[in-house]
Amino acid sequence: MFKKLFGSADKGPTVKPPSASSATTTINAIQDMGDKEESLEKRKELLEKRIDAELQKAREYNKAGKKPQALMCLKKKKLLEQEVGNLENMIMRLIEQRNMLEAQRTTVEVVSSMHTAAKVAKSNMKEMNIDKVDEVLDEINETNEQMQQINEVFANPTGLGAMLDEDELLGELEELEALDLDAELLEPAPVPKTKVEGGKMPSAPTAAVPKKTAEELELEALQAEMAM
């Protein structure tokens, strides 16, 4: 299964990492197209200003009644607009080409990283000795089953404890409780040894009154003065 996932170790790499010269060439090409695009944008802005100027001159000539000069200005304006259109097309081409190179460079770097990760994964799997993984798992499962059996043995009572009937012991305990209760009921009530003279009840023992401290006496005196 692991050979299907990672392939055989005898096969060589199918994806080569990008070389330094290739990466440098791609970066230089992207920068060069960026410079060309900037130059074309400046040229376009200049032509647009000339178009506005020719349009303004055509209006002035037309107001002055100079139609031939006004028509010439409009012709120049049309030529300049065509050139602006060509510049816009070239700028669009440069943008498309630059985006394509940037996407290719990113793709190559990502694929190269994935290829390196796959090679590291293969190396790790070799160190793990995949052929013995099933044996290791079987040993772990066997050990767990043995531990479970041992726990079950210790959980069950053995010897004389396993032979005793718990219901029988509970019945014997109930018989003992009944005998103790009967013995308590058959015992005579205790007779008081001392007689009470003249129908008087024995006086309750008097507890010694604790003496008051000097602070308590001083506090009582102060309270008495305040009450007067």
Buried (B, 14 or more C-beta within 10 A) or exposed (E): EEEEEBEEEEEEEEEEBBEEEEBEEBEEBBEEBEEBBEEBEEBBEEBBEBBEBBBEBBEEBBEEEBEEBBEBBBEBBEEBBEBBEEBEEBBEEBEEBBEEBBEEBEEBEEBBEEBEEBEEEBEEBEEEEEEEEEEEEEEEEEEEEEEEEEEEEEEEEEEEEEEEEEEEEEEEEEEEEEEEEEEEEEEEEEEEEEEEEEEEEEEEEEEEEEEEEEEEEEEEEEEEEEEE
